[in-house]
Amino acid sequence: MKPRADGFWHGPVPADALCLYRAGFGVLLCWETLTWLPHTTELFSSAGFHLGPYPGLAPPPVIAAALCVVLLVASGLVVVGWRTRIALATTLAIRLFLYEVDRINEKSVDSIVLVVLAVLLLSDCNARWSLDDRRRAARGTRQPALVCAFPQRLLQLEFAQVYFFAGLTKMVSPDWVNGTVLAQILASRWATELGVRLSGAVPDAAIRAAAIGTILYELLAGFLLFVPWARPAVIAAGVVLHASIQATLQVGVLGPHFVWALLVLFPDPHTVAGRVAALTRGASGGRTDLAAAIPPGRSRSGGS
C-alpha cells in the first residue's frame, strides 16, 4: 500500500533522531559560545564596532559578557535536556538579541541557528535522551517513544533549502563556476593552514572540479536526501564535503552542524531508533522500551 502523504508529514516516528539532534546541536551551541566569551567586548558590547540595524542596543561590556555566560548555561541545559523548553527559549532570545546587535561575522550562519532553535522550541525534542524524560519517568508520566514527524520534516527542509539556494547562488556566478572564488578563498584570511598550502599546490583544474562538484552537490542534495535509494550516498558525500571545508576554511561550527544533521536527521527515524536500541540493548540487558514501543511490522509511512 502506498504511504499517505499526511503520514510523511504528521505521522508518528521514533523520538530518538530529533532528541539526539537536539543534544548534539546544544553541544555545538556551547562550543560556539565558548569561542565568543573572550571577545564579548568587541563583538557584542557598546565598546565594539557594530553594523546592525540596532547598534544602539549594544549593552555595556559587563552586560555583554553576562549575556554570553547565561547563553552558555542555557545551551548546556539544551544538551542535557533539563527544563528544555525554557532553555531553548532563553537561548533563542539571547541569540536573537545578539543577532540584531550584529557582531562582525557571517549573519547567514546565525539565521540557520535561529530557525533551528524556533523549531526545536515547538517540538517534543526532550521526549528522550533528556533529564526531563528522566523526571517524567520517575513521576510515572513518561511520554510515548513516538513523536509527530512534522518538526523533523521542518528541520530537514531547512537544511535542504540552504543547500539548494547556496548552490543556486554559486551557479549564477561565473567566478564560482570557473573556480576563481574557491581559489581566492583558499588563499584568504578565512583559510586554515592546510587550505593555504593546498591553494599553492593543487592544480587549477582540480580547484575548478572541486568548485563544480560543490555546486552540483548543493543543487541536488536537497532533493536527493528525500530519495531513499540515493540518501546513503548523498549523506556520505556530504560528510566528506563538510569535513573538507572544515579542514581548509575557518567556518566555525557550520561543518559539524551540517554533518550532525546529515547523520541524525535525514536517515529514516526508525533506522536511527533501531541503531540506538541496538547500542543500548547490551547495557540495559534486554529489549529497550523504545524498541518495545514500535510494534513489529509497523508501517513506516512516517519515515523519510
PLY file of the C-alpha trace (Angstrom):
ply
format ascii 1.0
element vertex 304
property float x
property float y
property float z
element edge 303
property int vertex1
property int vertex2
end_header
0.00 0.00 0.00
1.30 3.43 -0.92
2.15 5.57 2.16
-0.14 8.53 2.69
1.38 11.99 2.40
-0.05 13.05 5.75
1.81 10.13 7.33
5.07 11.50 5.98
4.42 14.97 7.37
2.49 14.29 10.55
2.74 10.58 11.26
4.29 9.22 14.47
8.02 8.50 14.32
10.53 7.41 16.98
11.78 10.33 19.04
15.45 9.31 19.02
16.56 11.19 15.90
15.05 14.52 16.93
16.24 14.20 20.53
19.77 13.17 19.63
19.93 16.06 17.17
18.90 18.44 19.98
21.69 17.20 22.23
24.36 17.44 19.53
23.10 20.84 18.42
23.36 22.03 22.02
26.98 20.89 22.15
27.73 22.99 19.07
25.99 26.00 20.64
28.20 25.61 23.73
31.30 25.32 21.57
30.47 28.47 19.62
29.59 30.45 22.75
32.91 29.46 24.34
34.72 30.96 21.35
32.77 34.20 21.87
33.43 34.60 25.58
36.98 36.07 25.33
35.75 38.61 22.77
32.38 39.77 24.09
33.51 43.40 24.38
34.34 43.85 20.71
31.64 41.51 19.41
28.56 42.47 21.37
29.10 45.45 23.69
28.72 49.19 23.21
32.52 49.38 23.11
32.64 47.29 19.94
32.05 48.08 16.29
28.55 47.26 15.03
26.84 47.42 11.65
23.43 46.05 12.51
20.06 47.79 12.34
20.02 48.36 16.10
23.61 49.17 17.15
22.29 51.44 19.90
21.01 48.37 21.73
24.52 47.05 22.31
24.92 46.72 26.12
27.88 47.73 28.29
30.79 45.26 28.22
29.90 43.66 31.56
26.31 43.02 30.42
27.52 41.59 27.11
29.79 39.18 28.99
26.96 38.22 31.36
24.63 37.51 28.44
27.18 35.15 26.94
27.60 33.36 30.26
23.82 32.90 30.52
23.81 31.75 26.90
26.46 29.16 27.67
24.47 27.83 30.64
21.23 27.72 28.63
22.96 25.92 25.76
24.34 23.39 28.23
20.82 22.76 29.51
19.73 22.12 25.92
22.40 19.44 25.70
21.24 17.55 28.79
17.57 18.34 28.23
16.75 19.90 31.59
13.82 22.35 31.51
14.36 22.07 27.78
11.72 24.49 26.56
12.87 27.21 28.95
16.49 26.57 27.95
15.62 26.73 24.25
13.55 29.90 24.70
16.37 31.57 26.65
18.95 30.54 24.06
16.75 31.77 21.21
16.03 35.12 22.89
19.69 35.90 23.68
20.97 34.79 20.28
18.25 36.81 18.54
19.25 39.88 20.55
22.93 39.40 19.70
21.96 38.85 16.06
20.19 42.21 15.96
23.05 44.00 17.68
25.19 42.44 14.96
28.61 41.08 15.61
31.30 41.14 12.94
30.65 37.73 11.45
28.65 35.76 8.89
24.99 36.50 9.53
23.54 33.70 7.40
25.07 31.09 9.70
23.30 32.69 12.66
19.98 32.69 10.81
20.18 28.89 10.41
20.68 28.53 14.15
17.73 30.81 14.94
15.37 28.83 12.71
16.51 25.54 14.24
16.03 26.88 17.77
12.50 28.04 16.92
11.55 24.64 15.50
13.02 22.74 18.45
11.23 25.05 20.89
7.88 23.98 19.44
8.76 20.29 19.29
9.00 17.33 21.69
12.78 17.22 21.37
13.05 16.35 25.08
10.91 13.20 24.76
14.03 11.05 25.04
17.70 11.43 25.95
17.00 14.22 28.42
16.79 14.88 32.13
13.22 15.99 31.54
12.42 12.47 30.37
14.07 11.02 33.45
11.97 13.27 35.67
8.81 12.15 33.89
9.82 8.52 34.25
10.36 8.99 37.98
6.87 10.53 38.29
5.31 7.86 36.11
4.27 10.36 33.43
6.78 9.41 30.74
5.78 10.29 27.18
5.42 7.68 24.42
8.54 6.88 22.42
6.86 8.25 19.28
6.52 11.91 18.33
4.97 13.83 15.45
7.22 13.84 12.37
6.45 17.46 11.46
9.27 19.21 13.42
11.84 16.84 11.96
10.45 17.45 8.46
10.75 21.20 9.00
14.38 20.81 10.04
15.06 18.62 7.01
13.54 21.27 4.75
15.63 23.97 6.43
18.89 22.21 5.58
17.66 21.19 2.13
16.79 24.76 1.13
20.11 26.06 2.47
21.90 23.60 0.21
19.79 24.44 -2.84
19.98 28.23 -2.62
23.69 28.13 -1.77
24.24 26.09 -4.93
21.96 28.35 -6.96
23.87 31.44 -5.84
27.18 29.83 -6.83
25.82 28.56 -10.15
24.95 32.05 -11.42
28.40 33.35 -10.51
30.90 32.73 -13.36
33.82 33.12 -10.95
32.43 30.31 -8.81
31.90 28.02 -11.79
35.43 28.54 -13.11
36.99 28.07 -9.67
38.26 31.60 -9.18
36.28 32.24 -5.99
37.30 28.94 -4.42
40.96 29.60 -5.24
40.73 33.07 -3.69
39.04 31.74 -0.55
41.72 29.09 -0.05
44.36 31.81 -0.17
42.45 34.28 2.02
42.41 35.01 5.74
39.45 32.62 6.05
41.63 29.66 5.10
43.31 27.32 7.55
47.00 26.48 7.24
46.05 23.40 5.24
43.84 25.48 2.95
46.65 27.94 2.24
49.03 25.11 1.43
46.54 23.49 -0.89
45.89 26.76 -2.70
49.51 26.81 -3.83
49.89 23.10 -4.51
46.63 21.98 -6.14
46.34 22.43 -9.93
43.80 24.92 -11.23
41.89 22.11 -12.93
41.41 20.34 -9.59
40.15 23.52 -7.94
37.68 24.03 -10.79
36.50 20.43 -10.41
36.06 20.94 -6.65
34.05 24.11 -7.25
31.76 22.43 -9.78
31.40 19.38 -7.54
30.37 21.62 -4.63
27.78 23.40 -6.78
26.32 20.15 -8.09
26.11 18.66 -4.61
24.36 21.71 -3.18
21.88 21.87 -6.06
20.97 18.19 -5.90
21.38 17.20 -2.25
18.26 19.00 -1.06
16.18 16.78 -3.36
18.12 13.51 -3.27
18.17 13.40 0.52
14.45 12.61 0.29
15.01 9.75 -2.18
15.56 6.55 -0.15
17.87 4.76 -2.61
20.07 7.86 -3.09
20.13 9.05 0.53
23.07 6.97 1.87
25.39 8.10 -0.93
24.29 11.74 -0.55
24.87 11.64 3.20
28.32 10.09 2.73
29.26 12.66 0.09
28.01 15.47 2.34
30.10 14.28 5.27
33.20 14.26 3.03
32.34 17.70 1.63
31.84 19.33 5.02
34.90 17.63 6.52
36.97 19.00 3.63
35.57 22.51 4.10
36.13 22.36 7.85
39.76 21.28 7.32
40.56 24.04 4.83
38.41 27.00 5.90
37.55 28.70 9.19
33.79 28.26 9.24
33.21 27.77 12.97
30.66 25.09 13.81
28.92 25.19 10.43
30.56 22.00 9.16
29.93 19.87 12.27
26.34 21.16 12.39
25.57 20.02 8.84
27.37 16.70 9.36
25.33 16.03 12.51
22.10 16.90 10.69
23.00 14.58 7.80
23.81 11.69 10.11
20.87 12.03 12.51
18.00 13.94 10.91
17.93 12.54 7.37
18.09 8.75 7.81
14.76 7.03 8.37
13.77 7.74 12.01
13.03 4.03 12.55
16.54 3.19 11.36
18.04 5.66 13.80
15.89 4.27 16.60
16.90 0.72 15.74
20.59 1.57 15.81
20.24 3.40 19.11
18.30 0.47 20.56
21.00 -1.94 19.38
23.69 0.17 21.05
21.80 0.44 24.33
20.37 -3.07 24.45
23.58 -4.59 25.75
23.86 -2.05 28.56
20.22 -2.48 29.57
20.42 -6.27 29.46
17.41 -6.68 27.20
14.97 -5.03 24.90
14.68 -1.28 25.36
11.41 0.49 25.96
11.90 2.33 22.69
12.08 -0.90 20.72
9.03 -2.19 22.54
7.10 0.98 21.69
7.38 0.26 17.96
5.05 -2.63 17.19
6.51 -5.40 14.99
5.64 -4.96 11.35
4.53 -1.36 11.90
4.14 0.65 8.71
6.94 3.13 8.17
4.91 5.62 6.25
6.08 8.26 8.72
9.73 7.66 7.82
11.61 9.53 5.12
0 1
1 2
2 3
3 4
4 5
5 6
6 7
7 8
8 9
9 10
10 11
11 12
12 13
13 14
14 15
15 16
16 17
17 18
18 19
19 20
20 21
21 22
22 23
23 24
24 25
25 26
26 27
27 28
28 29
29 30
30 31
31 32
32 33
33 34
34 35
35 36
36 37
37 38
38 39
39 40
40 41
41 42
42 43
43 44
44 45
45 46
46 47
47 48
48 49
49 50
50 51
51 52
52 53
53 54
54 55
55 56
56 57
57 58
58 59
59 60
60 61
61 62
62 63
63 64
64 65
65 66
66 67
67 68
68 69
69 70
70 71
71 72
72 73
73 74
74 75
75 76
76 77
77 78
78 79
79 80
80 81
81 82
82 83
83 84
84 85
85 86
86 87
87 88
88 89
89 90
90 91
91 92
92 93
93 94
94 95
95 96
96 97
97 98
98 99
99 100
100 101
101 102
102 103
103 104
104 105
105 106
106 107
107 108
108 109
109 110
110 111
111 112
112 113
113 114
114 115
115 116
116 117
117 118
118 119
119 120
120 121
121 122
122 123
123 124
124 125
125 126
126 127
127 128
128 129
129 130
130 131
131 132
132 133
133 134
134 135
135 136
136 137
137 138
138 139
139 140
140 141
141 142
142 143
143 144
144 145
145 146
146 147
147 148
148 149
149 150
150 151
151 152
152 153
153 154
154 155
155 156
156 157
157 158
158 159
159 160
160 161
161 162
162 163
163 164
164 165
165 166
166 167
167 168
168 169
169 170
170 171
171 172
172 173
173 174
174 175
175 176
176 177
177 178
178 179
179 180
180 181
181 182
182 183
183 184
184 185
185 186
186 187
187 188
188 189
189 190
190 191
191 192
192 193
193 194
194 195
195 196
196 197
197 198
198 199
199 200
200 201
201 202
202 203
203 204
204 205
205 206
206 207
207 208
208 209
209 210
210 211
211 212
212 213
213 214
214 215
215 216
216 217
217 218
218 219
219 220
220 221
221 222
222 223
223 224
224 225
225 226
226 227
227 228
228 229
229 230
230 231
231 232
232 233
233 234
234 235
235 236
236 237
237 238
238 239
239 240
240 241
241 242
242 243
243 244
244 245
245 246
246 247
247 248
248 249
249 250
250 251
251 252
252 253
253 254
254 255
255 256
256 257
257 258
258 259
259 260
260 261
261 262
262 263
263 264
264 265
265 266
266 267
267 268
268 269
269 270
270 271
271 272
272 273
273 274
274 275
275 276
276 277
277 278
278 279
279 280
280 281
281 282
282 283
283 284
284 285
285 286
286 287
287 288
288 289
289 290
290 291
291 292
292 293
293 294
294 295
295 296
296 297
297 298
298 299
299 300
300 301
301 302
302 303
